Amino acid sequence: MRVVEVRRQDGTVLCARCAVAERPWSRMRGLLGRSSLAPGEGLLLRPAGSIHMAFMRFAIDAVFCDRDLVVVDVVPSLKPWRAAGRRGAKVVFELVEGAAAGVAPGDRLAIATIAA
């Protein structure tokens, strides 16, 4: 799976190691089976306008973006066994709980490929 870095529009790093789930199986699996996310880790689901937390073991911050990576909404501390979705979202970033603090609708994010 490809890994990217996600930055805010001011250049600060939002997620240093964000795995990209673009294929149906990788999107369906998501973070299932993981007991946590390490600081700086996350998952980019594309395309996706909603997520579910069925069978998850920990809470996350979910950042919903349009196709241009403009933030549509942020759902902080999304707990296991919950679901969230936003109209107009085409990309979802699943981040460590608390990582999306300060991110607001209208912010633009950018991704950069990390050299292996």
N, CA and C of each residue as an Amber inpcrd file, in Angstrom:
protein
   348
   0.8490000  -1.1750000   0.0000000   0.0000000   0.0000000   0.0000000
   0.9000000   1.2460000   0.0000000   0.5500000   2.1960000  -0.8150000
   1.2910000   3.4500000  -0.9320000   1.1150000   4.2820000   0.3330000
   2.1580000   5.0130000   0.7370000   2.1200000   5.8570000   1.9250000
   2.4360000   7.2910000   1.5190000   1.6500000   8.2350000   2.0450000
   1.8330000   9.6470000   1.7290000   1.9140000  10.4650000   3.0080000
   2.3360000  11.7030000   2.8520000   2.3320000  12.6680000   3.9510000
   1.2020000  13.6470000   3.6810000   0.4470000  13.9950000   4.7110000
  -0.6770000  14.9190000   4.5710000  -0.3280000  16.2000000   5.3120000
  -0.4390000  17.3290000   4.6110000  -0.1180000  18.6330000   5.1970000
  -1.3300000  19.5520000   5.1610000  -1.3600000  20.4490000   6.1340000
  -2.3710000  21.5070000   6.1530000  -1.9300000  22.5970000   5.1820000
  -2.8120000  23.5530000   4.9260000  -2.4850000  24.6090000   3.9680000
  -1.3560000  25.5050000   4.4680000  -1.1070000  25.5540000   5.7800000
   0.0000000  26.3640000   6.2980000   1.3260000  25.6040000   6.2810000
   1.2980000  24.3590000   5.8000000   2.5180000  23.5660000   5.6640000
   2.8010000  22.6230000   6.8160000   2.0550000  22.7170000   7.9030000
   2.2880000  21.8050000   9.0150000   1.7960000  20.4010000   8.6560000
   2.4720000  19.4080000   9.1760000   2.1380000  18.0170000   8.8760000
   0.9460000  17.5870000   9.7260000  -0.0900000  17.1090000   9.0540000
  -1.2680000  16.5750000   9.7300000  -1.0820000  15.0810000  10.0000000
  -0.4930000  14.3790000   9.0420000  -0.2540000  12.9340000   9.1660000
   1.0280000  12.6090000   8.4020000   2.0460000  12.1520000   9.1200000
   3.3540000  11.8930000   8.5110000   3.3860000  10.6130000   7.6860000
   2.6080000   9.6030000   8.0830000   2.6010000   8.3130000   7.3910000
   1.1620000   7.8630000   7.1980000   0.5770000   8.2760000   6.0990000
  -0.8300000   7.9810000   5.8250000  -0.9060000   6.9500000   4.6910000
  -1.3440000   5.7470000   5.0220000  -1.5020000   4.6970000   4.0180000
  -2.7000000   5.0430000   3.1300000  -2.5820000   4.7650000   1.8450000
  -3.6440000   5.0970000   0.8860000  -4.4060000   3.8270000   0.5180000
  -5.7050000   3.8300000   0.8080000  -6.5730000   2.6930000   0.4780000
  -7.4620000   3.1130000  -0.6890000  -7.0720000   2.7130000  -1.8980000
  -7.8170000   3.0940000  -3.1040000  -8.5380000   1.9150000  -3.7460000
  -8.1640000   0.7200000  -3.3990000  -8.7900000  -0.4720000  -3.9750000
  -9.9100000  -0.9490000  -3.0650000 -10.9260000  -1.6080000  -3.6400000
 -12.0810000  -2.0300000  -2.8280000 -11.7050000  -2.8330000  -1.5870000
 -10.8080000  -3.8000000  -1.7050000 -10.4570000  -4.6230000  -0.5550000
  -9.7630000  -3.7990000   0.5330000  -8.8260000  -2.9390000   0.1440000
  -8.1100000  -2.1490000   1.1460000  -9.0310000  -1.1270000   1.8130000
  -9.9970000  -0.5830000   1.0730000 -10.9760000   0.3360000   1.6800000
 -11.8950000  -0.4170000   2.6320000 -12.3160000  -1.6270000   2.2340000
 -13.2150000  -2.4090000   3.0720000 -12.5110000  -2.8280000   4.3680000
 -11.2680000  -3.2200000   4.2750000 -10.5180000  -3.6620000   5.4540000
 -10.1920000  -2.4820000   6.3560000  -9.7920000  -1.3720000   5.7680000
  -9.5000000  -0.1730000   6.5520000  -8.5320000  -0.4430000   7.6790000
  -8.9200000  -0.0660000   8.8860000  -8.0770000  -0.2500000  10.0630000
  -8.4690000  -1.4740000  10.8890000  -9.3420000  -2.3230000  10.3460000
  -9.7720000  -3.5160000  11.0800000  -8.5730000  -4.3780000  11.4470000
  -8.6170000  -4.9320000  12.6390000  -7.5410000  -5.7960000  13.1010000
  -6.4330000  -5.0500000  13.8230000  -6.4250000  -3.7350000  13.7470000
  -5.4190000  -2.9380000  14.4330000  -5.8990000  -2.6250000  15.8390000
  -4.9760000  -2.5640000  16.7750000  -5.3510000  -2.2160000  18.1460000
  -5.1730000  -0.7280000  18.4130000  -4.4500000  -0.0490000  17.5240000
  -4.2570000   1.3930000  17.6680000  -3.5560000   1.9400000  16.4320000
  -3.4530000   3.2530000  16.3880000  -2.6340000   3.9420000  15.3990000
  -1.4940000   4.6090000  16.1560000  -0.2900000   4.5050000  15.6390000
   0.8470000   5.1920000  16.2510000   0.7550000   6.6830000  15.9300000
   1.3440000   7.5310000  16.7540000   1.3560000   8.9620000  16.4360000
   1.9240000   9.1930000  15.0370000   1.2500000  10.0070000  14.2510000
   1.7020000  10.2900000  12.8880000   1.1860000   9.3320000  11.8430000
   0.4800000   8.2800000  12.2470000  -0.0770000   7.3160000  11.2970000
  -1.5210000   7.6600000  10.9650000  -1.9690000   7.1920000   9.8010000
  -3.3550000   7.3740000   9.4170000  -3.6800000   6.5580000   8.1850000
  -4.9170000   6.7050000   7.7120000  -5.3840000   6.0000000   6.5250000
  -6.1930000   6.9590000   5.6740000  -5.8870000   7.0240000   4.3860000
  -6.6300000   7.8320000   3.4340000  -7.5120000   6.8810000   2.6330000
  -8.8100000   7.0550000   2.7090000  -9.7690000   6.2350000   1.9610000
 -10.2540000   7.0390000   0.7690000 -10.0290000   6.5000000  -0.4340000
 -10.4400000   7.2100000  -1.6460000 -10.8580000   6.2170000  -2.7110000
 -12.0380000   6.2870000  -3.2650000 -13.1290000   7.2040000  -2.9370000
 -13.9020000   6.7180000  -1.7150000 -14.3900000   7.6510000  -0.9320000
 -15.2160000   7.3290000   0.2310000 -15.9160000   8.5980000   0.7040000
 -17.1770000   8.4680000   1.0060000 -17.9340000   9.5900000   1.5440000
 -18.4540000   9.2930000   2.9290000 -18.2420000   8.0230000   3.3590000
 -18.6900000   7.6330000   4.7010000 -17.7780000   6.5180000   5.2040000
 -17.7920000   6.3400000   6.5240000 -17.0110000   5.2750000   7.1460000
 -17.8390000   4.6510000   8.2540000 -17.4470000   3.4400000   8.6520000
 -18.0690000   2.7930000   9.8070000 -16.9630000   2.3250000  10.7380000
 -17.3080000   2.2020000  11.9970000 -16.3410000   1.7960000  13.0130000
 -16.6880000   0.4240000  13.5930000 -17.4270000  -0.3810000  12.8190000
 -17.7890000  -1.7260000  13.2710000 -16.5200000  -2.5400000  13.5150000
 -16.4810000  -3.2200000  14.6410000 -15.3820000  -4.0950000  15.0380000
 -14.0750000  -3.3590000  15.3400000 -14.1110000  -2.0320000  15.3920000
 -12.8970000  -1.2650000  15.7170000 -12.6530000  -1.3120000  17.2190000
 -11.4010000  -1.1030000  17.6140000 -11.0030000  -1.1870000  19.0240000
 -10.6350000   0.1670000  19.6200000 -10.6210000   1.2250000  18.8120000
 -10.1640000   2.5250000  19.3030000 -10.8550000   3.6440000  18.5280000
 -10.8740000   4.8260000  19.1180000 -11.4850000   5.9940000  18.4810000
 -10.4850000   6.6630000  17.5250000 -11.0040000   7.3690000  16.5340000
 -10.1820000   8.0930000  15.5630000 -10.7900000   9.4640000  15.3120000
 -10.0290000  10.3270000  14.6670000 -10.5520000  11.5630000  14.0970000
 -10.7720000  11.2890000  12.6150000 -11.9390000  11.6550000  12.0960000
 -12.2380000  11.4650000  10.6720000 -12.3500000  12.8380000  10.0150000
 -11.5890000  13.0280000   8.9400000 -11.6090000  14.2870000   8.1950000
 -12.1820000  13.9860000   6.8090000 -13.3520000  14.5700000   6.5150000
 -14.0370000  14.3600000   5.2410000 -13.6800000  15.5060000   4.3010000
 -13.2400000  15.1550000   3.0800000 -12.8240000  16.1580000   2.1030000
 -13.5110000  15.9200000   0.7690000 -13.5780000  16.9790000  -0.0530000
 -14.0700000  16.8240000  -1.4200000 -12.9120000  16.3290000  -2.2980000
 -13.1400000  16.2110000  -3.5840000 -12.0990000  15.6520000  -4.4660000
 -10.8630000  16.5370000  -4.5850000 -10.9780000  17.8220000  -4.2250000
  -9.8370000  18.7380000  -4.2570000  -9.1400000  18.8480000  -2.8960000
  -9.5060000  17.9680000  -1.9670000  -8.9650000  17.9190000  -0.6140000
  -9.2980000  19.1610000   0.2090000 -10.4440000  19.7680000  -0.0830000
 -10.9680000  20.8330000   0.7590000 -11.8320000  20.1570000   1.8240000
 -11.5870000  20.4800000   3.0870000 -12.2830000  19.8350000   4.1930000
 -13.7690000  20.1870000   4.1650000 -14.6030000  19.1450000   4.1630000
 -16.0630000  19.2930000   4.2210000 -16.5070000  19.3170000   5.6740000
 -15.9390000  18.4130000   6.4920000 -16.2670000  18.3590000   7.9090000
 -15.2380000  17.4970000   8.6320000 -15.1680000  17.6700000   9.9450000
 -14.2810000  16.8900000  10.8040000 -15.1390000  16.2530000  11.8930000
 -14.9460000  14.9590000  12.1020000 -15.6240000  14.2640000  13.2000000
 -14.5320000  13.8200000  14.1750000 -14.3730000  14.5640000  15.2750000
 -13.3380000  14.1900000  16.2430000 -13.8040000  13.0440000  17.1340000
 -12.8650000  12.2350000  17.5530000 -13.1150000  11.1560000  18.5260000
 -14.2860000  10.2570000  18.1390000 -14.2900000   9.7920000  16.8930000
 -15.3280000   8.8640000  16.4390000 -15.0750000   7.5150000  17.1070000
 -16.0100000   7.0810000  17.9110000 -15.8640000   5.8940000  18.7540000
 -16.1930000   4.6040000  17.9890000 -15.6840000   3.4650000  18.5000000
 -16.0450000   2.1700000  17.8950000 -17.5610000   1.9750000  17.8550000
 -18.0130000   1.2460000  16.8490000 -19.4230000   0.9170000  16.6260000
 -20.2750000   2.1260000  16.2480000 -19.6530000   3.1480000  15.6790000
 -20.3800000   4.3060000  15.1680000 -20.1150000   4.4100000  13.6700000
 -20.8660000   5.2640000  13.0060000 -20.6620000   5.5240000  11.5810000
 -20.7290000   7.0260000  11.3620000 -20.1010000   7.4790000  10.2810000
 -20.1460000   8.8950000   9.9370000 -20.0210000   9.0330000   8.4320000
 -20.6620000  10.0360000   7.8970000 -20.5830000  10.3400000   6.4810000
 -20.9620000  11.7890000   6.2630000 -20.4900000  12.3580000   5.1720000
 -20.8160000  13.7420000   4.8680000 -21.1180000  13.8900000   3.3810000
 -22.1730000  14.6100000   3.0920000 -22.5480000  14.8920000   1.7060000
 -21.4350000  15.6910000   1.0390000 -21.0680000  15.2910000  -0.1560000
 -20.0200000  15.9730000  -0.9050000 -18.6220000  15.4420000  -0.6430000
 -18.4630000  14.5860000   0.3530000 -17.1380000  14.0320000   0.6490000
 -16.7840000  12.9460000  -0.3650000 -15.5580000  12.9820000  -0.8390000
 -15.0450000  11.9790000  -1.7660000 -13.8070000  11.2810000  -1.2180000
 -13.2350000  11.8510000  -0.1500000 -12.0210000  11.3480000   0.4830000
 -12.2170000  11.4380000   1.9860000 -11.7560000  10.4100000   2.7080000
 -11.8010000  10.4430000   4.1700000 -10.4100000  10.1020000   4.7010000
  -9.9280000  10.9390000   5.6240000  -8.6880000  10.6630000   6.3400000
  -9.0610000  10.1430000   7.7190000  -8.5790000   8.9510000   8.0750000
  -8.7610000   8.4000000   9.4130000  -7.4460000   8.6100000  10.1490000
  -7.4980000   9.4060000  11.2140000  -6.2880000   9.8390000  11.8960000
  -6.3240000   9.4650000  13.3700000  -5.1600000   9.5190000  14.0010000
  -5.0420000   9.3040000  15.4410000  -5.9660000  10.2880000  16.1440000
  -6.6440000   9.8220000  17.1770000  -7.5480000  10.6880000  17.9260000
  -6.7840000  11.9230000  18.4150000  -7.3230000  13.0980000  18.0990000
  -6.7060000  14.3650000  18.4740000  -5.8690000  14.9950000  17.3780000
  -5.5280000  14.2290000  16.3410000  -4.6690000  14.7440000  15.2730000
  -5.3400000  15.8140000  14.4260000  -6.6660000  15.8110000  14.3680000
  -7.3780000  16.7770000  13.5190000  -7.7510000  18.0570000  14.2670000
  -7.2290000  18.2260000  15.4700000  -7.5130000  19.4550000  16.2230000
  -7.0460000  20.6550000  15.4060000  -7.9070000  21.6220000  15.2550000
  -7.5680000  22.8220000  14.4950000  -7.9130000  22.7560000  13.0220000
  -8.2900000  21.5820000  12.5260000  -8.7120000  21.4570000  11.1330000
 -10.1960000  21.7990000  11.0660000 -10.5700000  22.6280000  10.0950000
 -11.9520000  23.0990000  10.0160000 -12.4520000  23.0370000   8.5750000
 -13.7830000  22.9740000   8.4060000 -14.3390000  23.0150000   7.0480000
 -13.8150000  24.2290000   6.2870000 -13.4610000  23.9820000   5.0250000
 -12.9080000  25.0340000   4.1820000 -11.3980000  24.9980000   4.0860000
 -10.7290000  24.3420000   5.0450000  -9.2730000  24.1980000   4.9720000
  -8.9290000  23.3100000   3.7860000  -7.7960000  23.5750000   3.1610000
  -7.3330000  22.7420000   2.0450000  -6.1340000  21.9380000   2.5280000
  -6.1620000  20.6300000   2.2390000  -5.0640000  19.7320000   2.5840000
  -4.2790000  19.3960000   1.3310000  -3.0730000  18.9230000   1.5070000
  -2.2360000  18.5110000   0.3810000  -1.5580000  17.2000000   0.7580000
  -1.3490000  16.3480000  -0.2390000  -0.6330000  15.0950000  -0.0010000
   0.6490000  15.0790000  -0.8190000   1.6600000  14.4390000  -0.2610000
   2.9530000  14.2960000  -0.9420000   3.4170000  12.8680000  -0.7560000
   3.9430000  12.2700000  -1.8050000   4.4500000  10.9040000  -1.7300000
   5.7370000  10.8830000  -0.9200000   5.8580000   9.8870000  -0.0700000
   7.0510000   9.7370000   0.7570000   8.0370000   8.8440000   0.0050000
   9.2860000   9.2820000  -0.0870000  10.3040000   8.4690000  -0.7460000
  10.5760000   7.2390000   0.1160000  10.6530000   6.0820000  -0.5320000
  10.8490000   4.8220000   0.2060000  12.2560000   4.6610000   0.6780000
